[in-house]
Amino acid sequence: MIDTPEIQLPSFPEETPTAEELEQHFSAMGDSVWVIDSLVDDGPREGQTAEEATEEIERNVAHLALMIEKPFIKSAGRSLSAYIDAIKKGSK
């Protein structure tokens, strides 16, 4: 058995956004849903390669996956189903 060092991940301070900042987070998350939906449903935009579209989908999926795990998003009392659905859609 190989002895591997334990990796210590950095810890980040718990965020407590203001109401305005929370709205900005949810707005950005909605933008990510729109990007994923439009690129998956309609394909690359004019002048965009398939590879660029795939990378954009992946970035937006990663953004949503990160955000839905944040405690202040989980506790905001809003449905996360549209974001989860977009993650699934963009991950296919």
N, C-alpha and C positions, 0 to 999 in steps of 0.2 A: 504494500500500500504506500502511495506517495504522500509524504507529509507536505501539505500546502499551507501557506500563511493565511491567516484569517484576514479578510478584507474589511476594513472599517469604512463604512459609508459616512459621508458628512451629514450632520444633522442641521436642519434649517429651523430658524425660529418660526413658531406658529404665526401664521398671518391672520390678522383681523382687519379685513378691508372695511372701509366706510360703505355706507349704502350706495353712494355714487360709484365707488370702485367695484362693488359687487355687481352693479348693473353693467358696468363696462366689461367685466369678466363674462357675464352671461351674453352680452352683445357679441363679443369676440367668439364665444362658443357657437352662437347662432350663425355667425359668418362662416365658421368652419363647417358646420352642417350644410350650409348652402353650397360651399365650394365642393365638398365631397359629393353631394347629390348631383350637382350640375355636371361635374366631370365624369362621374360614373354613368349617369343617364345619357349625357349628350356627347361625351368624348372630349378630346382636347379642344381648347378654344382656338380661334383663328391665329395662326402664327406660332402655336405651341405644339411641340412634338409630343408623341405618345409617352416618351420617357419623362419629359418635363411634367406632363399631366400626372403620371404615376408618382413622381417625387412630390408634387404638390398635394396629392391625396394622402400620401404617407405622412407628410408634415402635419396636415390637419388632423389625421387620425391620432398621431402622437400627441398633439395639443389637447384634443378632447380626452384622450386616455389619462393624461397627466391631470387635467383639470377636474375630472369627475372623482378623482381620488383625494382631492384637497378637502380637509375637514370643513372649511367654511362653505364649500359648494354642497357637500353632502348634507349639511345642517341648514341649508337655506330654505328648506321647505318647498322646493320646486321639484317637479318631475324631471328625472334625468333620462327618461326613455328615448326622447328624440336624439340625444347625444349618444346613447348606447347603440341605438339603431344605426346612426351614421358611422360609428366605429365599426360595426359589423359589416355594413355595406361597403365601406372603404377598404376593409381587410380581406375581401373575397378575391 
